Amino acid sequence: MFKKIFALITAAALCLTLSSCGKKGQVPELTEDGKKIVKVYAMRIGSAVYENIRLFNQFNNEYEVQITEFSVEYSDNPIDQFNAAMAAGKYPDVIMYDEDGQFPIEHYAQKGMLADFYEFIDNDPDLSRDDFSDVFKAFEWDGGLYRIFTSFFILSAAGKTSVVGKEQGITLDRFIELINEYPDSPFSDEGSDGVLSTLMTYGYENFIDTANGECRFDSEEFIKLLEFCKQFPTTPEALSELEFHEAQLKERYAKLNGTMPFDFVYFYNFRNIRTVEHLEFCDPVTFIGFPGAGGNGSAIQPNGSKFSVLAKGANPDGGWAFVKYFLTGSRQNEFANSGPFAVRRSVLEEQAKFAKKLVWDSDENEYVEPYYIIGESGKKEYIGVNTDEDNQRVYDLISGAVEMKYSTEIINIVREEAGAYFSGQKSAKGVAEIIQNRVQNYIDESR
């Protein structure tokens, strides 16, 4: 399960230490027909985004977006090339990125490099903060909002309430206790490195104090985490396709019978709550989230493109006009009847209403309750339409979820050094001290 989730969030990282991003009084460049150029830097973007850029340029009479896609322009070390461009003073108006951890956005904000989206929204006659769901609150830094995304998922962990209790959020001690107490585990197909990566990704702030630039990898808690992870195989066996499907059936049986304490869940629409409770566990569940994540333990995963506007770029107003295009009208309505969750409050409300409706069954030629087809038998298992209570639980899950903060560079340091402990070359305490030293040096150099 972790492999499916973690594949969505692995990313490369870089760390710039620039103190400003542009010069006051810069004048936007103009196209031949007099439009102000909006310069966008991206690592890579898909065809759908290019289509939206084409439409923006076609229908906007004031601005034209010109994009530099670094993975295309520079096949070797595109992140280094991006870094070099910024260091040389070639600043864009917008940074656009798909992978979390690719750019140290909080670091940029600390250096005064980024514009606050709240200021744009507050001064925009067409928008207000109330137009957006509570999800952006989790991404504030020092009262400002320095990156925006168009849609999102929720990642959490759910278990039968009879097993995990009613309280959301979970400590690392309780998490380890549950795994050790029950014979089946959501980590059953993971190695020690994969388990460590999962717990570090979601429990990152257990050991990193971003605000004060300190880390706690020499703590007893981290040593306990290393010792827990070592109980899993160093290199798990790869499963064949048949073995994978058999493992899925075994996993579902374990959930139904209460021998699996919890499992990771991936929310992309309101109906997912019915899937988890009425199909996977077939019992009331509690969303306990991840140990040390904060809030209700669940994490917000931005979907698709994320945007930041440079505060002192030549054309920040044009940058906002481009970002705003993705937050209004048909762009947000694209998510209404499918998913993932939209950031516009009105569209999110439409998604909740949609989950209460029947679905069309072409086999039966009529509207029926939502269902899933299980296995090769073709059997339909009906989960029922959402109730108001179901939808409110999803809203609560969203409002209590937190930003998933992590640094791929730091996690890679942890994994690299932990390998010596997992292979029996060094002690947990010795490895923890090395990690503490390396990560603290990295943080100090980055500030």
ABEGO torsion letter per residue (X at the ends): XAAAAAAAABBBBBBBABABBEBBGBBBBBBAAGBBBBBBBBABBBAAAAAAAAAAAAABAABBBBBBBAAAABABGAAAAAAAAAAAGBBBABBBBABBGABBAAAAAAAGABBBAAAAAAABAABBAAABBAAAAAABBGGBBABBBABBBBBBBBBBAAAAEABBEBBAAAAAAAAAABABBAAAABBAAAAAAAAAAAAAAAABBAAAGBBAAABAAAAAAAAAAAABBABBBBBBAAAAAAAAAAAAAAAAAGABABBBBBBABAAAAAAAAAAAAGBBBBBAEBBGAEEAGBBBBBBEBBBBBBAABABAAAAAAAAAAAABEAAAAAAAABOBBBABAAAAAAAAAAAABBBBBAAAGBBBBBBBBBEAAGBBBBAEBBBAAAAAAAAAAAAABBBBBBBAAAAAAAAAAAAAAAAGABBAAAAAAAAAAAAAAAAAAAX
